[in-house]
Amino acid sequence: MKVNVGTVDRSLRAVVGLVLIGLAATGTVGWWGWLGVIPLATSVFSFCPAYTLLGMNTCPMKK
């Protein structure tokens, strides 16, 4: 797996994932809130399979 998720993108994914999981755990939203595991996992591993399929990369290139 090649890193393709940048720092800002990782931070946003982690926040969104944790918020969705928190809302699902408290019963504020339905079962779909548990889908927050996906952005949280892509944040932890710095890899997004969808970015690979679309040819995207938010990670800055190393010189």
C-alpha positions as CSV (number, residue, x, y, z in Angstrom):
1,M,0.0,0.0,0.0
2,K,1.4,3.3,-1.1
3,V,0.6,6.3,1.1
4,N,-1.8,8.6,-0.8
5,V,-3.6,10.5,2.0
6,G,-2.0,13.8,3.1
7,T,-1.9,15.3,6.6
8,V,-4.9,17.6,6.3
9,D,-6.9,14.9,4.6
10,R,-6.0,12.4,7.4
11,S,-7.0,14.9,10.1
12,L,-10.4,15.6,8.5
13,R,-11.1,11.9,8.0
14,A,-10.3,11.1,11.6
15,V,-12.6,13.8,12.9
16,V,-15.4,12.9,10.6
17,G,-15.0,9.2,11.5
18,L,-14.9,9.8,15.2
19,V,-17.9,12.1,15.1
20,L,-20.0,9.6,13.1
21,I,-19.0,6.7,15.4
22,G,-19.8,8.8,18.5
23,L,-23.2,9.8,17.1
24,A,-24.0,6.2,16.2
25,A,-22.9,5.0,19.7
26,T,-25.2,7.5,21.4
27,G,-28.1,6.6,19.2
28,T,-28.4,10.1,17.6
29,V,-28.1,8.7,14.1
30,G,-29.0,5.3,12.8
31,W,-26.8,2.4,11.8
32,W,-25.2,4.3,9.0
33,G,-23.2,6.3,11.6
34,W,-21.0,3.2,12.0
35,L,-19.8,3.8,8.5
36,G,-17.5,6.3,10.2
37,V,-15.1,3.3,10.7
38,I,-14.2,3.7,7.0
39,P,-12.8,7.3,7.1
40,L,-11.2,6.5,10.4
41,A,-9.4,3.4,9.0
42,T,-8.2,5.3,5.9
43,S,-6.9,8.0,8.2
44,V,-5.0,5.5,10.4
45,F,-3.4,3.7,7.4
46,S,-2.9,6.8,5.2
47,F,-4.2,4.9,2.3
48,C,-7.5,5.3,0.4
49,P,-8.4,2.6,-2.1
50,A,-10.8,5.0,-3.9
51,Y,-8.0,7.5,-4.4
52,T,-6.0,4.7,-6.1
53,L,-8.9,3.9,-8.4
54,L,-9.3,7.5,-9.3
55,G,-5.6,8.3,-9.6
56,M,-5.7,10.9,-6.8
57,N,-3.1,11.7,-4.2
58,T,-3.3,14.3,-1.4
59,C,0.1,13.4,0.1
60,P,2.8,15.9,-0.8
61,M,5.6,14.6,-3.0
62,K,9.0,14.1,-1.3
63,K,11.9,15.9,-3.0
